[in-house]
Amino acid sequence: MFTATVDSVWGSPQNVTGRAYIDALAAVGFDKAAMQLTSDTTTVGNPAESIQFSVRWGDQCLVGQVGPATGKAVTVILPGLADGTCLIGATVPID
């Protein structure tokens, strides 16, 4: 379900908009409270070369990465971090 949803958004006009992935994942039943998302833009306001997003699923993380640098949607399952998150570094609030 995670990969299929990510692939669906990747094939849409919103394919480099992180919020589109969060909304699509929430629409198929993933909990927004368990998600993380990196910014669509760099610190100087340019479009990000890649966007990462994740859903904490028990002790594991469903992680997606998309953008011009990847050339396609990439999804993986990784172990969750000890602090209960999935992504390291700055993320944007999800409401």
Phi, psi and omega in degrees: 000318180298306183297318180298320179293316178299315179299322179297314179293321180302327179277004183256170177295342180267023190295347176243026177248110183304320182299329179298323178290317179299312181296319180293320179294320177295322181296334179262008171112358177284145184280120179300328181295341180261008185257154171226155183210136173270166185289148175284345183233157177281176180295341178258011174090004177279156176300138179293144176289332175207154179237136176244148177212155183212161172228123174285127183229091185066235179269002183244167178235131171267118187238135176238149175221132180219163175138175181303327182289335181269330180075350178198170175280133180239131176231144178215161171249125182231159175294144176289156178281156184300332181278005178092001180256183180237324184255142176262138178105189185288134174231165181258152179296142175244122179236000000 
